[in-house]
Amino acid sequence: MTEPKRKQKLSGAAAWKEVLVMNKFAARLIELIMRSLPDSFVEEINAASLDELDERGLIIWADGGSDEN
C-alpha cells in the first residue's frame, strides 16, 4: 500500500494567501445562501443580529430629535 501524500506546510505569505482565499470563498458562499433564503427569514436574522449588537452596547441609536452630529 502506498502512504497518502501529506499536505506540505505553508509558510508566511503563502499560508495567509490560502486563509484569505478560503475566507473569500466562505463569504461568497454565505452571501449566496442568504440571497436564496425567503425575505422573512433574512429579516428574522437581521433582527436577532441587531438585538445582540444592542445588548453588547455596540450600537449607538440616534434619538431622532435632531440631524446634527
N, C-alpha and C positions, 0 to 999 in steps of 0.2 A: 504494500500500500504506500502511496506517496503522501508525504506530510503536506497539509494545507499551507498555502503561502501565508506568511504573516504580514500584517499591514506594517509598512515602513513608518517609523516615527517621523513626523514632520517637525521641522524646527522653525522658530521665529516667524518670519513673514509668511511662509508657506502655510503654517498652521493657522494663522489669523485669517489668511485668504480663504481657507476651507471653512472656517467658522462663519465668515461673512457670507459666503455663498449659501451655506445652509440656512442662515438667518433670513436671507432674501427669499429663499425657497419657501421657508415656513411662513413668512409674512405674506407672500403671494398666495399660498395655499389657504391661509386663514381668510384673506380677502375674497377669494373665490367662493369659499364656503359661506361667508357672510352674505355675499350677493345672492346666493341661491336660497337663502332662508326667507320665510314669509316676513313681511314688514312688522307684523305684530310681535313676532319672536325677537327681532332685532330691537324693537322698542323696549321690550322687557329687559334685554341685555343692557341696553343703554341706561335704563332707569336704575338697574341694580348697580351698574358701574358708578353712576353719579352719586347714589346713596353711599356707597363705600368710600368714595373720594371725600364726600362731605363729612362722613363720620371721622375720617382721619385728619380733617381740617386742611385738606389740600385744595379746597375751592374757596375763593372769596366771592361771595354773592353780592351783586350790586343791590342797593336798597331801592332803586327805581325812582328816587326823588330828584335826581339831577344827572345831567350828562357830563358834568365837569369831572375831570380826572384829578 
